[in-house]
Each structure stands twice: as C-alpha cells, then as structure tokens.
C-alpha cells in the first residue's frame, strides 16, 4: 500500500510539473509582455558582409539576426528550377529609439552574378515611429521572371538597412523566414494577366455587436480575427498584431478607429496611428495612417483585390502581394508622440474587419502549407486564439488525456490489490490453503502482514 501511495504521488507530481510547463491557469507569468515576441523556434544566424561567407537558410525555418545602420548583410538559399520561393525580413527597432521618414529595409534575392531576381523595400513613413516592419523578396518561375533566375543553384539574400544620421544608432533585430510555394495542380491557373476590376467601395459595417479582443505583440502571437468589430486598447509607442484568414477568391477590408481622449488638449499629431497589412509570407501589402487631435478618428486600408494566383502578374506591388490564401496580418502602431499631449494611458481602439465572397478552390497540388485556410483556422478566428495559445490548448488536451489514463491505471491497480486481499482474508477464515498458519499458494507472505508481493 505504501508503494502504491508513493507511485500515485509521483504521478501527481509529474502532472503538476507538466502543468507548470504549459502554463495552466494560476501559474505565474513574467511581468509584462515583451516588446516583440520572436518565434521561440527561431534559430540564431549572423549575416555576412561578404556573400561567400553567408549562412544558408533552410525552407520552412525561422531565423533571428540583427543589422547595424547602413549595413548590407548576406544570407543564402538553395533553390531548384521549378519552385517559387520567398524570403522575408522583419526589422524590429528598439521601441524607445528614433527613426526618420525614409529609414527602413530592402530585401532582395540575387544570383551569384549579382543579377537581381526581385527586391522590395519598406520604410517607417510619415509616422516616424519605431515599429516592426516587414519586406520580402522572391524568386518565381513564370511570366516576367528573368532568365538568369530560373536555374537551380545557390542564390544570395541581401538585407540592407537605411538610417538617417539623426536616427538611433542601435542595431535592429531581424526575424527571417524562408518559405516555398507549392506547385500548381494539373489544369491549374493558366491566365497570365492580373484582374483589371474588383469591388472598390467600402462595404457597410458588420451587423454585429463589437467584442473585445486583445492584440498580440508580433506575427508569432498575433490574435486571430474574423469578420466583425473588435475593441482593444493601445498605448503610445505600442504595436498590436492581429491575423485574419483570407481564402482564395475572398477580399479583405479593414479599418482602425481611435477613441477620443478625455481632457482639454487638442494638440494635432500627424500620422498618430499606422495601420498595416502583410500577406501570409510576411510580404508588405499596404498601410495607412490617421492624424489625432484628441477627438475620435478613423482610417481604412484602400480596397484590395480578391486573393487570386494571377494577382502576381500585376505591376502594382500591392495587388501582386494578394497572390495567395492564408493568414493576413494586421498591425496597428500608436505614435509615442501621443503621450506628450494625451498621457501614457492606453486609448480605446476599434478594429473593423470584413472578409467578403465565398472561398474558391486551391490551385495547388498536394499540401498547400501556410498558403491555405483550414477549418482549424476558421475556428481560431472565431475563438480569437493565437497560434501559441492554440498549441498550448492542444498540449493541455494531451496532458488531460494522459492524466485520465494514469488515473485509470492507478484505480485498476488499487482495485486488483483489494480483490487479492479479500480473497486471502476469506481463505484464512476457511482454514484451507492460505488459511491460519498456511501461506496462500503461489504468493510470498510479507513479514509485515501487508499485501501479497508477487508481481510487485
């Protein structure tokens, strides 16, 4: 019995340890969230100033690096002759630093003759507010692709930082991703021209009561949203992240409204809030901003085309970025300048999101990976869970199932011992084998009169 008790206690201790790891309710957390939650699976990698010394990035992997003002850093990828590939870089400056209008990053993919396959640049813009910004480059096989970028082999990924002299000199963190697009199925999209027209008027607000959702701190822990109005709060200098599943043929609309600020101040702040949209490969699509003078103000993203494979053939980078289905990321940043006139307290923020049209079929053959909207994605958008929260919930289900199984084994073991003990007592009372003065056949009698020891 003593050994059974010890075993039960050990099982409970193990369960408690697992609960501590996955963060059950009631567990203590570190005070305050980080400024930017990097993917915990990101591997550390150092950019090289000489391309021959560059580290090779692996498909599907996430990396962490950093870049100094004016630096040009190389990384490398191995590409075949048939797969469309994308490399994104998220630049994360210090939140208490300063940036200028034209500060930003440029990402390009180049062959070993330094011929550029593609290049994209993103800047902090008129808000001049330190915030995470993303840009991506790609090597695609198809219309408009340079013949020098069609061959299989080694390609350079070049990340360049631009910073004015008056900007903060600290290094920016980088989060790098390398993803590859699945191949098209037989009979897939054959059109090689982008659509010319799409609905461009802003739809009426959703007919639903606004609900509370707290945004995340990065792409990794972005809060999931579906069509609706979502109430949050944002403090000066803070960036909130959300994500919305947008399937093939669907069109996304998004706006952000900043509440009025109590008090007598009416100081005008230009580009006080920035709303930005990035695609599933974390390529920048578009952004917009609003000015603030203590009264409620709103801004909306310009209407974008429905998600279609052939959008990639458009000359506009904004249209071209709407080229695949999956999670689209919304980020909202409130300028730290707001604190100077309206205080440091958070201001109420309302996000309005609408996804229009029925979902179409995927053009890919096989597993589409991140370039799809699954039933699970729709459930997450409905519940508001982030990716790590959903993973934690799945872990808890496994832990709960394991705990139930352990409990069942423990109960069965105790039941079996009780049955054996009763049989022994009955035999002893009858005076037969195993009765007074005689051992139970096949069992060793313990010296302390405890349960039979065979099998323990």
C-alpha positions in Angstrom: 0.0 0.0 0.0 2.8 2.3 0.8 4.4 1.7 -2.6 1.1 2.4 -4.3 0.8 5.7 -2.4 4.3 6.7 -3.4 3.5 5.8 -7.1 0.4 7.9 -7.0 2.2 10.9 -5.5 4.9 10.6 -8.2 2.2 10.6 -10.9 0.6 13.7 -9.4 4.0 15.4 -9.2 4.7 14.7 -12.8 1.3 16.0 -13.8 1.9 19.2 -11.8 5.3 19.7 -13.5 3.8 19.4 -17.0 1.1 21.9 -16.0 3.8 24.3 -14.9 5.5 24.0 -18.3 2.4 24.6 -20.4 1.1 27.4 -18.1 -2.1 26.3 -16.6 -4.4 29.0 -15.1 -2.9 30.1 -11.8 0.7 29.8 -12.9 2.8 32.9 -12.5 4.0 34.7 -15.7 6.7 37.2 -16.2 5.7 40.8 -15.6 4.5 42.4 -18.8 4.8 41.1 -22.4 8.0 41.6 -24.4 8.1 44.4 -26.9 8.1 41.9 -29.7 7.6 38.2 -29.2 10.0 36.4 -31.5 9.2 32.9 -32.6 10.8 30.7 -29.9 11.8 28.2 -32.6 13.8 30.8 -34.4 17.5 29.9 -34.9 20.2 32.4 -34.4 22.1 33.3 -37.6 24.7 36.0 -38.4 24.5 37.9 -41.6 27.7 38.2 -43.6 29.1 41.3 -45.3 30.8 39.0 -47.9 28.3 36.8 -49.8 30.8 33.9 -49.9 30.6 33.7 -46.1 26.8 33.8 -45.9 24.9 31.2 -43.9 22.4 29.0 -45.7 18.7 29.4 -44.7 16.5 26.2 -44.8 13.0 26.2 -46.2 10.2 26.4 -43.6 12.6 27.7 -40.9 12.6 30.9 -38.9 15.8 32.7 -38.0 16.9 35.6 -35.8 19.6 38.0 -36.7 20.4 41.8 -36.4 21.6 44.6 -38.6 23.5 47.8 -37.9 22.9 51.2 -39.5 23.9 51.2 -43.2 24.8 47.5 -43.2 24.3 45.2 -46.1 24.1 41.6 -44.9 24.0 38.4 -47.0 22.3 35.1 -46.3 21.9 32.2 -48.8 19.3 29.9 -50.1 19.4 26.8 -52.3 16.7 26.8 -55.0 15.6 24.3 -57.6 14.5 25.2 -61.1 10.7 24.8 -60.5 9.7 26.1 -57.1 8.6 29.7 -56.3 10.5 30.8 -53.1 10.1 33.7 -50.7 12.4 35.2 -48.1 11.0 37.8 -45.7 12.7 40.0 -43.1 11.0 41.7 -40.2 13.0 44.6 -38.8 12.4 45.3 -35.1 14.0 48.6 -33.8 14.2 49.5 -30.2 10.8 50.9 -29.1 12.5 53.8 -27.2 14.7 54.8 -30.2 14.0 57.2 -33.1 13.6 56.7 -36.8 13.2 59.0 -39.8 10.7 59.0 -42.6 13.0 57.2 -45.1 14.5 54.7 -42.6 13.7 51.1 -43.5 14.9 47.9 -45.0 15.3 46.5 -48.5 15.3 42.7 -49.2 16.4 41.2 -52.5 17.3 37.8 -54.0 20.2 37.7 -56.4 22.1 35.1 -58.4 25.8 34.7 -58.0 26.4 37.1 -60.8 24.6 39.7 -58.6 21.6 39.9 -61.0 18.5 40.8 -59.0 15.6 38.4 -59.2 13.3 40.7 -57.1 13.5 43.4 -54.5 11.1 45.1 -52.0 11.6 48.0 -49.7 9.6 49.1 -46.6 10.0 52.2 -44.5 8.6 53.7 -41.3 6.9 56.5 -43.3 5.5 59.8 -42.1 4.7 58.5 -38.6 8.5 58.2 -37.9 7.6 55.7 -35.2 9.8 52.7 -34.3 7.7 49.6 -35.1 8.2 46.2 -36.6 8.2 46.5 -40.4 8.4 43.6 -42.9 9.6 43.2 -46.5 10.1 40.2 -48.7 11.8 39.2 -52.0 11.0 36.2 -54.2 12.3 34.0 -57.0 9.4 32.9 -59.1 9.3 30.8 -62.2 6.8 32.3 -64.7 5.9 35.3 -66.7 8.1 38.3 -66.1 10.9 36.3 -64.4 14.4 37.0 -65.5 16.0 34.0 -67.3 19.0 34.4 -65.0 16.9 33.5 -62.0 15.4 30.3 -63.4 18.3 28.0 -62.9 18.8 25.7 -59.9 21.6 26.6 -57.6 22.7 29.0 -54.8 21.2 32.4 -54.5 22.0 35.3 -52.2 19.5 37.0 -50.0 20.6 40.6 -49.3 19.1 42.7 -46.5 20.0 46.4 -46.4 19.3 48.9 -43.7 18.8 52.6 -44.4 19.1 55.0 -41.5 19.4 58.8 -41.4 22.2 60.3 -39.3 19.8 61.6 -36.7 18.2 58.2 -36.2 19.1 55.9 -33.2 22.3 54.0 -34.0 21.4 50.8 -32.2 21.2 47.6 -34.1 17.7 46.4 -35.3 16.7 42.8 -34.6 15.8 40.8 -37.7 13.3 37.9 -38.0 13.9 36.0 -41.2 11.7 33.4 -42.9 12.2 31.2 -46.0 9.1 29.6 -47.4 8.4 27.9 -50.7 5.1 27.9 -52.7 3.6 24.5 -53.7 3.4 23.6 -57.3 0.2 24.1 -59.3 -2.1 21.1 -60.0 -2.6 19.9 -63.5 -5.1 22.2 -65.2 -4.5 24.9 -62.6 -4.5 28.7 -63.3 -3.5 29.4 -66.9 -4.2 33.2 -67.1 -1.0 35.3 -67.1 -2.6 38.7 -66.7 -3.8 40.3 -63.5 -7.5 41.2 -63.0 -8.4 44.7 -64.0 -11.5 45.4 -61.9 -12.8 44.4 -58.5 -15.2 45.9 -55.9 -13.6 49.1 -54.7 -16.3 50.6 -52.5 -16.1 50.1 -48.7 -18.9 47.8 -47.5 -21.4 48.7 -44.8 -20.2 48.0 -41.2 -20.8 44.4 -39.9 -24.2 43.9 -38.4 -22.9 42.6 -35.1 -22.1 43.9 -31.6 -18.5 44.8 -31.0 -16.5 42.3 -29.0 -13.2 42.6 -27.0 -10.0 41.1 -28.4 -6.5 41.9 -27.2 -3.9 42.1 -30.0 -0.6 40.2 -29.9 2.9 41.6 -29.9 4.2 40.0 -33.1 3.4 37.9 -36.1 4.1 34.8 -33.9 1.4 35.6 -31.3 -1.0 37.7 -33.4 -4.6 37.5 -32.2 -7.0 35.8 -34.7 -10.0 37.8 -36.0 -12.9 37.1 -38.3 -15.5 39.5 -39.8 -16.7 41.8 -37.0 -15.9 44.8 -34.9 -13.2 44.2 -32.2 -12.5 46.5 -29.3 -9.0 46.8 -27.9 -6.8 49.4 -26.3 -3.4 50.7 -27.4 -0.8 52.7 -25.5 1.5 55.3 -27.1 4.6 53.6 -28.6 2.8 50.2 -28.7 2.1 47.9 -31.7 -0.8 45.4 -31.7 -0.8 42.4 -34.1 -3.9 40.6 -35.5 -4.3 38.0 -38.2 -7.3 37.2 -40.5 -7.8 34.1 -42.6 -8.5 35.1 -46.2 -9.2 32.2 -48.7 -9.0 32.1 -52.5 -11.4 34.5 -54.1 -12.0 36.4 -50.9 -11.5 40.1 -50.3 -10.4 41.7 -47.0 -11.4 45.1 -45.8 -10.0 46.6 -42.5 -10.2 49.9 -40.6 -9.0 51.2 -37.3 -10.7 53.8 -35.1 -9.1 55.6 -32.3 -11.4 56.9 -29.5 -11.4 60.4 -28.2 -9.1 61.3 -25.3 -10.7 62.9 -22.2 -9.2 66.3 -21.3 -8.8 69.8 -22.7 -5.9 69.1 -25.0 -6.5 69.4 -28.8 -2.9 69.2 -29.9 -2.7 68.0 -33.5 -0.4 65.0 -34.1 0.1 63.9 -37.7 0.3 60.2 -38.5 -0.5 59.4 -34.9 -1.6 55.8 -35.8 -0.5 53.5 -38.5 -2.5 50.5 -39.8 -0.5 48.0 -41.9 -1.3 44.8 -43.8 1.1 41.9 -44.6 0.5 38.7 -46.5 1.0 35.1 -45.4 4.7 35.2 -46.5 5.0 38.4 -44.4 5.4 40.5 -47.5 4.2 44.0 -47.0 0.9 44.8 -48.8 -0.2 48.3 -47.8 -0.5 50.7 -44.9 -2.4 53.9 -43.9 -2.4 56.3 -41.1 -4.6 58.8 -39.2 -4.0 62.2 -37.5 -5.2 62.8 -34.0 -6.3 65.9 -32.0 -8.0 64.3 -29.1 -11.2 63.5 -30.9 -12.2 60.2 -32.4 -10.6 59.4 -35.7 -10.6 56.5 -38.2 -8.6 55.2 -41.2 -9.1 52.3 -43.6 -7.0 50.3 -45.9 -7.5 51.0 -49.6 -9.7 48.4 -51.2 -7.6 45.5 -52.4 -8.5 42.8 -55.0 -9.7 39.3 -54.0 -7.0 36.8 -53.4 -6.0 35.2 -56.8 -3.0 33.4 -58.1 -2.8 35.7 -61.1 -2.5 38.9 -59.0 1.2 38.3 -59.1 1.3 39.4 -62.7 0.2 43.0 -61.8 2.7 45.8 -62.0 1.5 47.1 -58.6 3.2 45.6 -55.6 0.0 46.0 -53.5 -2.0 43.9 -56.0 0.8 41.4 -56.5 1.1 40.8 -52.8 -2.5 39.4 -52.8 -1.3 36.3 -54.5 -2.1 33.5 -52.1 -4.6 32.4 -49.4 -3.7 32.1 -45.7 -3.3 34.3 -42.7 -3.1 38.0 -43.5 -1.6 40.1 -40.7 -2.8 43.5 -39.5 -0.6 45.6 -37.2 -1.5 48.9 -35.5 1.0 51.3 -34.0 0.3 54.3 -31.9 2.9 57.0 -32.0 4.8 57.7 -28.8 4.2 61.4 -29.5 0.6 60.9 -28.4 1.9 60.6 -24.8 3.3 64.1 -24.8 -0.2 65.7 -25.2 -2.6 63.0 -24.1 -0.7 61.0 -21.5 0.7 57.5 -21.4 -2.6 55.6 -20.7 -4.0 53.3 -23.4 -6.6 54.7 -25.8 -9.6 52.6 -26.9 -9.1 51.1 -30.3 -11.8 49.6 -32.6 -10.8 47.3 -35.4 -13.3 46.6 -38.1 -12.6 43.6 -40.3 -14.7 42.2 -43.2 -13.9 39.2 -45.4 -16.2 39.0 -48.4 -17.0 36.3 -51.0 -17.2 32.6 -50.9 -14.0 30.6 -50.8 -12.7 29.2 -54.0 -10.6 26.1 -54.7 -6.9 25.9 -54.1 -4.7 26.0 -57.3 -2.0 23.9 -55.7 -1.3 20.2 -55.9 -0.6 18.5 -52.6 -0.2 20.1 -49.2 -0.5 23.9 -49.6 1.2 24.6 -46.2 0.7 28.1 -45.0 -1.0 29.1 -48.2 -4.4 27.9 -47.3 -7.3 28.5 -44.9 -8.3 25.3 -43.0 -11.3 24.6 -40.8 -9.0 24.9 -37.8 -8.0 28.4 -39.0 -11.7 29.4 -39.1 -12.2 28.0 -35.6 -9.2 30.1 -34.3 -10.6 33.2 -36.0 -13.9 32.6 -34.3 -12.4 31.9 -30.8 -9.7 34.6 -31.1 -6.9 32.3 -30.2 -3.3 33.0 -31.3 -1.1 30.2 -32.7 0.8 29.7 -29.4 -2.5 29.7 -27.4 -3.9 27.1 -29.7 -0.8 25.0 -29.4 -1.0 25.3 -25.6 -4.6 24.2 -25.7 -3.7 21.1 -27.8 -0.9 20.3 -25.3 -3.4 20.5 -22.4 -5.7 18.1 -24.1 -2.9 15.6 -24.4 -1.9 16.2 -20.8 -5.5 15.8 -19.7 -5.9 12.5 -21.7 -2.6 11.2 -20.1 -3.8 12.2 -16.6 -7.1 10.4 -17.1 -5.2 7.3 -18.4 -2.8 7.4 -15.4 -5.7 7.7 -13.0 -7.5 4.8 -14.6 -4.3 2.6 -14.2 -4.0 3.7 -10.6 -7.6 2.9 -9.8 -7.4 -0.5 -11.5 -4.2 -1.3 -9.6 -5.7 -0.5 -6.3 -8.8 -2.5 -7.2 -6.8 -5.5 -8.0 -4.9 -5.3 -4.7 -8.1 -5.0 -2.8 -9.6 -8.1 -4.5 -6.5 -10.1 -3.7 -6.5 -9.0 -0.1 -10.2 -10.0 0.3 -9.6 -13.5 -1.2 -6.7 -14.0 1.2 -8.8 -13.0 4.2 -11.6 -15.3 3.1 -9.2 -18.3 2.6 -7.7 -17.6 6.0 -11.1 -17.7 7.7 -12.0 -21.0 6.0 -8.8 -22.7 7.3 -7.9 -24.0 3.9 -4.9 -23.4 1.8 -3.8 -20.0 2.7 -5.8 -20.2 5.9 -4.5 -19.8 9.5 -0.8 -20.8 9.6 -0.7 -21.5 5.9 0.6 -19.4 3.0 -1.6 -18.5 0.0 -0.4 -20.8 -2.8 1.9 -19.0 -5.2 2.4 -16.0 -3.0 5.2 -14.9 -0.7 4.0 -13.8 2.7 5.4 -10.4 3.6 6.9 -10.1 7.1 4.6 -7.1 8.0 1.3 -8.6 7.0 0.9 -6.4 4.0 -0.5 -7.3 0.6 1.0 -10.2 -1.4 4.3 -9.4 -3.0 4.1 -11.5 -6.2 4.2 -9.2 -9.2 5.1 -6.0 -7.3 
